[in-house]
Amino acid sequence: MTIAELIADLATRLDSEILDGDPAASFAKARDGTHANPLAGAALKAMIDGAGCESASAEVHRAQAVTALGPLRLEAMRNDAPVDALRFIEQFVQAIDAAFNEEALRSRNTS
């Protein structure tokens, strides 16, 4: 799936506001650090950078997306980090897994 498709899917799964405009605009704002939601912007940027996505139409894979969030997860697990940050990152990772699980199921049903 493309990073824009994943961002759109995540927006339907997460309570937090991860969209700042459409998925392509959210991609651009996360990359340049101007996303309206700093935590969502940081998670999107980590995922985008970790997957090496240069554009919103770039392909992204589950392992790249989840692995890229590792440093943010560790930061959110610190004792002095806000509980909401850890909850958000954990929900973000679960939403990525769910998005890729559904994509895999769709591809099997159409074969």
NUDRENMI-173540 format. One record per atom (N, C-alpha, C): residue number from 0; residue in one letter; chain; atom name; x, y, z. Coordinates in steps of 0.2 Angstrom, whole numbers, always signed. Each point is the difference from the previous one (the first is absolute). Example, Ala and Ser with C-alpha at 12.3 -4.5 7.8 and 13.67 -1.06 7.14 Angstrom:
NUDRENMI-173540
+-----+-----+-------+------+-------+-------+-------+
|   n | res | chain | atom |     X |     Y |     Z |
+-----+-----+-------+------+-------+-------+-------+
|   0 |   A |     A |    N |   +66 |   -28 |   +39 |
|   0 |   A |     A |   CA |    -4 |    +6 |    +0 |
|   0 |   A |     A |    C |    +4 |    +6 |    +0 |
|   1 |   S |     A |    N |    -2 |    +5 |    -4 |
|   1 |   S |     A |   CA |    +4 |    +6 |    +1 |
|   1 |   S |     A |    C |    -4 |    +5 |    +3 |
+-----+-----+-------+------+-------+-------+-------+
This chain:
NUDRENMI-173540
+-----+-----+-------+------+-------+-------+-------+
|   n | res | chain | atom |     X |     Y |     Z |
+-----+-----+-------+------+-------+-------+-------+
|   0 |   M |     A |    N |    +4 |    -6 |    +0 |
|   0 |   M |     A |   CA |    -4 |    +6 |    +0 |
|   0 |   M |     A |    C |    +4 |    +6 |    +0 |
|   1 |   T |     A |    N |    -2 |    +6 |    -2 |
|   1 |   T |     A |   CA |    +4 |    +6 |    +0 |
|   1 |   T |     A |    C |    -1 |    +3 |    +7 |
|   2 |   I |     A |    N |    +5 |    +4 |    +1 |
|   2 |   I |     A |   CA |    +0 |    +4 |    +7 |
|   2 |   I |     A |    C |    -7 |    +4 |    +0 |
|   3 |   A |     A |    N |    -2 |    +3 |    -5 |
|   3 |   A |     A |   CA |    -6 |    +4 |    +0 |
|   3 |   A |     A |    C |    -6 |    -4 |    +2 |
|   4 |   E |     A |    N |    +0 |    -6 |    -3 |
|   4 |   E |     A |   CA |    -6 |    -5 |    +1 |
|   4 |   E |     A |    C |    +1 |    -2 |    +8 |
|   5 |   L |     A |    N |    +6 |    -1 |    +2 |
|   5 |   L |     A |   CA |    +0 |    -2 |    +7 |
|   5 |   L |     A |    C |    -2 |    +5 |    +5 |
|   6 |   I |     A |    N |    +2 |    +6 |    -2 |
|   6 |   I |     A |   CA |    -2 |    +6 |    +4 |
|   6 |   I |     A |    C |    -7 |    +1 |    +0 |
|   7 |   A |     A |    N |    -4 |    -1 |    -5 |
|   7 |   A |     A |   CA |    -7 |    +0 |    -1 |
|   7 |   A |     A |    C |    -3 |    -5 |    +5 |
|   8 |   D |     A |    N |    +3 |    -6 |    -1 |
|   8 |   D |     A |   CA |    -3 |    -6 |    +4 |
|   8 |   D |     A |    C |    +1 |    +2 |    +8 |
|   9 |   L |     A |    N |    +6 |    +2 |    +2 |
|   9 |   L |     A |   CA |    +1 |    +2 |    +7 |
|   9 |   L |     A |    C |    -5 |    +5 |    +2 |
|  10 |   A |     A |    N |    -1 |    +5 |    -4 |
|  10 |   A |     A |   CA |    -5 |    +5 |    +2 |
|  10 |   A |     A |    C |    -7 |    -3 |    +2 |
|  11 |   T |     A |    N |    -2 |    -6 |    -3 |
|  11 |   T |     A |   CA |    -6 |    -3 |    +2 |
|  11 |   T |     A |    C |    +0 |    -4 |    +6 |
|  12 |   R |     A |    N |    +6 |    -2 |    +2 |
|  12 |   R |     A |   CA |    +1 |    -4 |    +5 |
|  12 |   R |     A |    C |    +2 |    +3 |    +7 |
|  13 |   L |     A |    N |    +2 |    +6 |    +0 |
|  13 |   L |     A |   CA |    +3 |    +3 |    +6 |
|  13 |   L |     A |    C |    -5 |    +6 |    +2 |
|  14 |   D |     A |    N |    +0 |    +0 |    +7 |
|  14 |   D |     A |   CA |    -4 |    +6 |    +2 |
|  14 |   D |     A |    C |    +3 |    +6 |    -1 |
|  15 |   S |     A |    N |    +7 |    +0 |    +1 |
|  15 |   S |     A |   CA |    +3 |    +7 |    -1 |
|  15 |   S |     A |    C |    +0 |    +2 |    -7 |
|  16 |   E |     A |    N |    +1 |    +7 |    -1 |
|  16 |   E |     A |   CA |    +0 |    +3 |    -6 |
|  16 |   E |     A |    C |    +6 |    -1 |    -4 |
|  17 |   I |     A |    N |    +1 |    -4 |    -4 |
|  17 |   I |     A |   CA |    +6 |    -1 |    -4 |
|  17 |   I |     A |    C |    +1 |    +3 |    -6 |
|  18 |   L |     A |    N |    -6 |    +2 |    -3 |
|  18 |   L |     A |   CA |    -1 |    +4 |    -6 |
|  18 |   L |     A |    C |    +1 |    +7 |    +1 |
|  19 |   D |     A |    N |    +4 |    +3 |    -4 |
|  19 |   D |     A |   CA |    +0 |    +8 |    +0 |
|  19 |   D |     A |    C |    -1 |    +1 |    -7 |
|  20 |   G |     A |    N |    -6 |    +0 |    -3 |
|  20 |   G |     A |   CA |    -2 |    +1 |    -7 |
|  20 |   G |     A |    C |    -1 |    -7 |    -2 |
|  21 |   D |     A |    N |    +1 |    -1 |    -6 |
|  21 |   D |     A |   CA |    +0 |    -7 |    -3 |
|  21 |   D |     A |    C |    +6 |    -4 |    +1 |
|  22 |   P |     A |    N |    +0 |    -7 |    -1 |
|  22 |   P |     A |   CA |    +6 |    -4 |    +1 |
|  22 |   P |     A |    C |    +7 |    +3 |    -3 |
|  23 |   A |     A |    N |    -1 |    +3 |    -6 |
|  23 |   A |     A |   CA |    +6 |    +3 |    -3 |
|  23 |   A |     A |    C |    +3 |    +6 |    +4 |
|  24 |   A |     A |    N |    -5 |    +4 |    +2 |
|  24 |   A |     A |   CA |    +2 |    +6 |    +3 |
|  24 |   A |     A |    C |    +3 |    -2 |    +7 |
|  25 |   S |     A |    N |    -3 |    -5 |    +3 |
|  25 |   S |     A |   CA |    +2 |    -2 |    +7 |
|  25 |   S |     A |    C |    +7 |    -3 |    -1 |
|  26 |   F |     A |    N |    +1 |    -4 |    -5 |
|  26 |   F |     A |   CA |    +7 |    -2 |    -2 |
|  26 |   F |     A |    C |    +5 |    +6 |    +0 |
|  27 |   A |     A |    N |    -2 |    +5 |    -4 |
|  27 |   A |     A |   CA |    +5 |    +5 |    -1 |
|  27 |   A |     A |    C |    +1 |    +4 |    +7 |
|  28 |   K |     A |    N |    -5 |    +1 |    +3 |
|  28 |   K |     A |   CA |    +0 |    +4 |    +7 |
|  28 |   K |     A |    C |    +4 |    -4 |    +5 |
|  29 |   A |     A |    N |    -1 |    -6 |    +0 |
|  29 |   A |     A |   CA |    +4 |    -5 |    +5 |
|  29 |   A |     A |    C |    +8 |    +1 |    -2 |
|  30 |   R |     A |    N |    +1 |    -1 |    -7 |
|  30 |   R |     A |   CA |    +7 |    +1 |    -2 |
|  30 |   R |     A |    C |    +3 |    +6 |    +2 |
|  31 |   D |     A |    N |    -3 |    +6 |    -1 |
|  31 |   D |     A |   CA |    +3 |    +6 |    +2 |
|  31 |   D |     A |    C |    -1 |    +3 |    +7 |
|  32 |   G |     A |    N |    -3 |    -4 |    +4 |
|  32 |   G |     A |   CA |    -1 |    +2 |    +7 |
|  32 |   G |     A |    C |    -5 |    +5 |    +1 |
|  33 |   T |     A |    N |    -5 |    +1 |    -4 |
|  33 |   T |     A |   CA |    -6 |    +4 |    +1 |
|  33 |   T |     A |    C |    -6 |    -3 |    +1 |
|  34 |   H |     A |    N |    -1 |    -6 |    +1 |
|  34 |   H |     A |   CA |    -6 |    -4 |    +2 |
|  34 |   H |     A |    C |    -3 |    +3 |    +6 |
|  35 |   A |     A |    N |    -7 |    +1 |    +0 |
|  35 |   A |     A |   CA |    -4 |    +4 |    +5 |
|  35 |   A |     A |    C |    +1 |    -4 |    +7 |
|  36 |   N |     A |    N |    +0 |    -7 |    -1 |
|  36 |   N |     A |   CA |    +1 |    -4 |    +6 |
|  36 |   N |     A |    C |    +7 |    -3 |    +1 |
|  37 |   P |     A |    N |    +4 |    +3 |    +5 |
|  37 |   P |     A |   CA |    +7 |    -1 |    +0 |
|  37 |   P |     A |    C |    +1 |    -8 |    +1 |
|  38 |   L |     A |    N |    -4 |    -3 |    +4 |
|  38 |   L |     A |   CA |    +2 |    -7 |    +1 |
|  38 |   L |     A |    C |    -2 |    -4 |    -6 |
|  39 |   A |     A |    N |    -5 |    +1 |    -3 |
|  39 |   A |     A |   CA |    -2 |    -4 |    -6 |
|  39 |   A |     A |    C |    +5 |    +2 |    -6 |
|  40 |   G |     A |    N |    +2 |    +6 |    +0 |
|  40 |   G |     A |   CA |    +5 |    +2 |    -5 |
|  40 |   G |     A |    C |    +6 |    -3 |    +1 |
|  41 |   A |     A |    N |    +3 |    -1 |    +6 |
|  41 |   A |     A |   CA |    +6 |    -3 |    +1 |
|  41 |   A |     A |    C |    -1 |    -8 |    -1 |
|  42 |   A |     A |    N |    -5 |    -3 |    +1 |
|  42 |   A |     A |   CA |    -1 |    -7 |    -2 |
|  42 |   A |     A |    C |    +0 |    -1 |    -7 |
|  43 |   L |     A |    N |    -4 |    +5 |    -4 |
|  43 |   L |     A |   CA |    +0 |    -1 |    -7 |
|  43 |   L |     A |    C |    +7 |    +1 |    -3 |
|  44 |   K |     A |    N |    +3 |    +5 |    +3 |
|  44 |   K |     A |   CA |    +7 |    +2 |    -3 |
|  44 |   K |     A |    C |    +5 |    -6 |    +1 |
|  45 |   A |     A |    N |    -1 |    -3 |    +6 |
|  45 |   A |     A |   CA |    +5 |    -6 |    +1 |
|  45 |   A |     A |    C |    -2 |    -6 |    -5 |
|  46 |   M |     A |    N |    -6 |    -1 |    -1 |
|  46 |   M |     A |   CA |    -2 |    -5 |    -4 |
|  46 |   M |     A |    C |    +2 |    +1 |    -7 |
|  47 |   I |     A |    N |    -1 |    +7 |    -3 |
|  47 |   I |     A |   CA |    +2 |    +2 |    -6 |
|  47 |   I |     A |    C |    +7 |    -1 |    -1 |
|  48 |   D |     A |    N |    +4 |    +3 |    +4 |
|  48 |   D |     A |   CA |    +7 |    +0 |    +0 |
|  48 |   D |     A |    C |    +3 |    -7 |    +0 |
|  49 |   G |     A |    N |    -3 |    -4 |    +5 |
|  49 |   G |     A |   CA |    +2 |    -7 |    +1 |
|  49 |   G |     A |    C |    -1 |    -5 |    -6 |
|  50 |   A |     A |    N |    -5 |    +2 |    -4 |
|  50 |   A |     A |   CA |    -2 |    -4 |    -6 |
|  50 |   A |     A |    C |    +3 |    +3 |    -6 |
|  51 |   G |     A |    N |    +4 |    +6 |    +1 |
|  51 |   G |     A |   CA |    +3 |    +3 |    -6 |
|  51 |   G |     A |    C |    -5 |    +3 |    -5 |
|  52 |   C |     A |    N |    -5 |    +2 |    +2 |
|  52 |   C |     A |   CA |    -5 |    +3 |    -5 |
|  52 |   C |     A |    C |    +1 |    +7 |    -2 |
|  53 |   E |     A |    N |    +1 |    +1 |    -6 |
|  53 |   E |     A |   CA |    +2 |    +6 |    -3 |
|  53 |   E |     A |    C |    -7 |    +4 |    -2 |
|  54 |   S |     A |    N |    -5 |    -4 |    -1 |
|  54 |   S |     A |   CA |    -6 |    +3 |    -2 |
|  54 |   S |     A |    C |    -6 |    -3 |    +3 |
|  55 |   A |     A |    N |    -6 |    +3 |    +0 |
|  55 |   A |     A |   CA |    -6 |    -4 |    +3 |
|  55 |   A |     A |    C |    -2 |    -6 |    -4 |
|  56 |   S |     A |    N |    +2 |    -1 |    -6 |
|  56 |   S |     A |   CA |    -1 |    -5 |    -4 |
|  56 |   S |     A |    C |    +5 |    -6 |    +1 |
|  57 |   A |     A |    N |    +5 |    +1 |    +4 |
|  57 |   A |     A |   CA |    +5 |    -5 |    +1 |
|  57 |   A |     A |    C |    -3 |    -6 |    +4 |
|  58 |   E |     A |    N |    +2 |    -6 |    -2 |
|  58 |   E |     A |   CA |    -2 |    -6 |    +3 |
|  58 |   E |     A |    C |    +3 |    -1 |    +7 |
|  59 |   V |     A |    N |    -4 |    -3 |    +5 |
|  59 |   V |     A |   CA |    +3 |    -1 |    +6 |
|  59 |   V |     A |    C |    -2 |    -7 |    +2 |
|  60 |   H |     A |    N |    +4 |    -3 |    +4 |
|  60 |   H |     A |   CA |    -1 |    -7 |    +3 |
|  60 |   H |     A |    C |    -1 |    +0 |    +7 |
|  61 |   R |     A |    N |    -3 |    -4 |    +3 |
|  61 |   R |     A |   CA |    -2 |    -1 |    +7 |
|  61 |   R |     A |    C |    +6 |    +1 |    +4 |
|  62 |   A |     A |    N |    +5 |    -5 |    -1 |
|  62 |   A |     A |   CA |    +6 |    +0 |    +4 |
|  62 |   A |     A |    C |    +4 |    +7 |    +0 |
|  63 |   Q |     A |    N |    +0 |    +3 |    -6 |
|  63 |   Q |     A |   CA |    +3 |    +7 |    +0 |
|  63 |   Q |     A |    C |    -3 |    +5 |    +5 |
|  64 |   A |     A |    N |    -7 |    +0 |    -1 |
|  64 |   A |     A |   CA |    -4 |    +5 |    +4 |
|  64 |   A |     A |    C |    +0 |    -1 |    +7 |
|  65 |   V |     A |    N |    +0 |    -7 |    +2 |
|  65 |   V |     A |   CA |    +0 |    -1 |    +7 |
|  65 |   V |     A |    C |    +7 |    +1 |    +3 |
|  66 |   T |     A |    N |    +5 |    -3 |    -3 |
|  66 |   T |     A |   CA |    +7 |    +1 |    +2 |
|  66 |   T |     A |    C |    +2 |    +7 |    +1 |
|  67 |   A |     A |    N |    -2 |    +4 |    -4 |
|  67 |   A |     A |   CA |    +1 |    +8 |    +0 |
|  67 |   A |     A |    C |    -2 |    +3 |    +6 |
|  68 |   L |     A |    N |    -5 |    -3 |    +3 |
|  68 |   L |     A |   CA |    -3 |    +3 |    +6 |
|  68 |   L |     A |    C |    +3 |    -2 |    +6 |
|  69 |   G |     A |    N |    +5 |    -4 |    +0 |
|  69 |   G |     A |   CA |    +4 |    -3 |    +6 |
|  69 |   G |     A |    C |    +3 |    +6 |    +4 |
|  70 |   P |     A |    N |    +3 |    +5 |    -2 |
|  70 |   P |     A |   CA |    +3 |    +5 |    +4 |
|  70 |   P |     A |    C |    -6 |    +4 |    +3 |
|  71 |   L |     A |    N |    -5 |    +1 |    -3 |
|  71 |   L |     A |   CA |    -6 |    +4 |    +3 |
|  71 |   L |     A |    C |    -3 |    -4 |    +6 |
|  72 |   R |     A |    N |    +0 |    -7 |    -2 |
|  72 |   R |     A |   CA |    -3 |    -4 |    +6 |
|  72 |   R |     A |    C |    +4 |    +0 |    +6 |
|  73 |   L |     A |    N |    +7 |    -1 |    -1 |
|  73 |   L |     A |   CA |    +4 |    +1 |    +6 |
|  73 |   L |     A |    C |    +0 |    +6 |    +3 |
|  74 |   E |     A |    N |    -1 |    +6 |    -3 |
|  74 |   E |     A |   CA |    +0 |    +6 |    +3 |
|  74 |   E |     A |    C |    -7 |    +1 |    +4 |
|  75 |   A |     A |    N |    -5 |    -3 |    -3 |
|  75 |   A |     A |   CA |    -7 |    +0 |    +3 |
|  75 |   A |     A |    C |    +0 |    -4 |    +6 |
|  76 |   M |     A |    N |    +5 |    -5 |    +1 |
|  76 |   M |     A |   CA |    +0 |    -5 |    +5 |
|  76 |   M |     A |    C |    +4 |    +3 |    +6 |
|  77 |   R |     A |    N |    +3 |    +5 |    -1 |
|  77 |   R |     A |   CA |    +4 |    +3 |    +6 |
|  77 |   R |     A |    C |    -5 |    +2 |    +6 |
|  78 |   N |     A |    N |    +3 |    -1 |    +6 |
|  78 |   N |     A |   CA |    -4 |    +2 |    +6 |
|  78 |   N |     A |    C |    -3 |    +7 |    +0 |
|  79 |   D |     A |    N |    +4 |    +4 |    -3 |
|  79 |   D |     A |   CA |    -3 |    +7 |    +0 |
|  79 |   D |     A |    C |    -4 |    +2 |    -6 |
|  80 |   A |     A |    N |    -1 |    -4 |    -4 |
|  80 |   A |     A |   CA |    -4 |    +1 |    -6 |
|  80 |   A |     A |    C |    -7 |    +0 |    +1 |
|  81 |   P |     A |    N |    -4 |    +4 |    -3 |
|  81 |   P |     A |   CA |    -7 |    +0 |    +1 |
|  81 |   P |     A |    C |    -3 |    -6 |    -2 |
|  82 |   V |     A |    N |    -5 |    -3 |    +4 |
|  82 |   V |     A |   CA |    -4 |    -6 |    -1 |
|  82 |   V |     A |    C |    -3 |    +0 |    -7 |
|  83 |   D |     A |    N |    -3 |    +6 |    -1 |
|  83 |   D |     A |   CA |    -4 |    +1 |    -7 |
|  83 |   D |     A |    C |    +5 |    -2 |    -6 |
|  84 |   A |     A |    N |    +6 |    +2 |    +1 |
|  84 |   A |     A |   CA |    +5 |    -1 |    -6 |
|  84 |   A |     A |    C |    +1 |    -8 |    -1 |
|  85 |   L |     A |    N |    +1 |    -3 |    +6 |
|  85 |   L |     A |   CA |    +1 |    -7 |    -1 |
|  85 |   L |     A |    C |    -7 |    -4 |    -3 |
|  86 |   R |     A |    N |    -5 |    +2 |    +3 |
|  86 |   R |     A |   CA |    -7 |    -2 |    -3 |
|  86 |   R |     A |    C |    +0 |    +1 |    -7 |
|  87 |   F |     A |    N |    +1 |    +6 |    -3 |
|  87 |   F |     A |   CA |    +0 |    +2 |    -7 |
|  87 |   F |     A |    C |    +4 |    -4 |    -4 |
|  88 |   I |     A |    N |    +6 |    -1 |    +2 |
|  88 |   I |     A |   CA |    +5 |    -4 |    -4 |
|  88 |   I |     A |    C |    -2 |    -7 |    +0 |
|  89 |   E |     A |    N |    -2 |    -3 |    +5 |
|  89 |   E |     A |   CA |    -3 |    -7 |    +0 |
|  89 |   E |     A |    C |    -6 |    -1 |    -4 |
|  90 |   Q |     A |    N |    -4 |    +5 |    +0 |
|  90 |   Q |     A |   CA |    -6 |    +0 |    -5 |
|  90 |   Q |     A |    C |    +2 |    +1 |    -7 |
|  91 |   F |     A |    N |    +5 |    +4 |    -1 |
|  91 |   F |     A |   CA |    +2 |    +1 |    -7 |
|  91 |   F |     A |    C |    +3 |    -6 |    -3 |
|  92 |   V |     A |    N |    +4 |    -4 |    +4 |
|  92 |   V |     A |   CA |    +3 |    -6 |    -2 |
|  92 |   V |     A |    C |    -5 |    -5 |    -1 |
|  93 |   Q |     A |    N |    -5 |    -1 |    +4 |
|  93 |   Q |     A |   CA |    -6 |    -5 |    -1 |
|  93 |   Q |     A |    C |    -4 |    +2 |    -6 |
|  94 |   A |     A |    N |    -1 |    +6 |    -1 |
|  94 |   A |     A |   CA |    -3 |    +2 |    -6 |
|  94 |   A |     A |    C |    +4 |    -1 |    -7 |
|  95 |   I |     A |    N |    +6 |    +0 |    +0 |
|  95 |   I |     A |   CA |    +4 |    -2 |    -5 |
|  95 |   I |     A |    C |    -1 |    -7 |    -2 |
|  96 |   D |     A |    N |    +1 |    -4 |    +6 |
|  96 |   D |     A |   CA |    -1 |    -7 |    -1 |
|  96 |   D |     A |    C |    -7 |    -2 |    -3 |
|  97 |   A |     A |    N |    -5 |    +3 |    +3 |
|  97 |   A |     A |   CA |    -7 |    -1 |    -3 |
|  97 |   A |     A |    C |    -1 |    +2 |    -7 |
|  98 |   A |     A |    N |    +3 |    +5 |    -2 |
|  98 |   A |     A |   CA |    +0 |    +2 |    -7 |
|  98 |   A |     A |    C |    +3 |    -5 |    -5 |
|  99 |   F |     A |    N |    +6 |    -2 |    +2 |
|  99 |   F |     A |   CA |    +3 |    -5 |    -4 |
|  99 |   F |     A |    C |    -3 |    -7 |    +0 |
| 100 |   N |     A |    N |    -3 |    -2 |    +6 |
| 100 |   N |     A |   CA |    -4 |    -6 |    +0 |
| 100 |   N |     A |    C |    -6 |    +0 |    -4 |
| 101 |   E |     A |    N |    -3 |    +6 |    +0 |
| 101 |   E |     A |   CA |    -6 |    +0 |    -5 |
| 101 |   E |     A |    C |    +2 |    +0 |    -7 |
| 102 |   E |     A |    N |    +6 |    +3 |    -2 |
| 102 |   E |     A |   CA |    +2 |    +0 |    -7 |
| 102 |   E |     A |    C |    +2 |    -7 |    -2 |
| 103 |   A |     A |    N |    +3 |    -4 |    +5 |
| 103 |   A |     A |   CA |    +2 |    -7 |    -2 |
| 103 |   A |     A |    C |    -7 |    -4 |    -1 |
| 104 |   L |     A |    N |    -5 |    +1 |    +4 |
| 104 |   L |     A |   CA |    -6 |    -3 |    +0 |
| 104 |   L |     A |    C |    -4 |    +1 |    -7 |
| 105 |   R |     A |    N |    +0 |    +7 |    -2 |
| 105 |   R |     A |   CA |    -3 |    +2 |    -6 |
| 105 |   R |     A |    C |    +4 |    -3 |    -6 |
| 106 |   S |     A |    N |    +6 |    -1 |    +0 |
| 106 |   S |     A |   CA |    +4 |    -2 |    -5 |
| 106 |   S |     A |    C |    -1 |    -8 |    -1 |
| 107 |   R |     A |    N |    -1 |    -3 |    +5 |
| 107 |   R |     A |   CA |    -2 |    -8 |    +0 |
| 107 |   R |     A |    C |    -7 |    -1 |    -2 |
| 108 |   N |     A |    N |    -5 |    +5 |    +1 |
| 108 |   N |     A |   CA |    -7 |    -1 |    -2 |
| 108 |   N |     A |    C |    -1 |    +1 |    -7 |
| 109 |   T |     A |    N |    +5 |    +4 |    -3 |
| 109 |   T |     A |   CA |    -1 |    +2 |    -7 |
| 109 |   T |     A |    C |    +4 |    -5 |    -5 |
| 110 |   S |     A |    N |    +4 |    -4 |    +3 |
| 110 |   S |     A |   CA |    +4 |    -5 |    -4 |
| 110 |   S |     A |    C |    -4 |    -6 |    -2 |
+-----+-----+-------+------+-------+-------+-------+
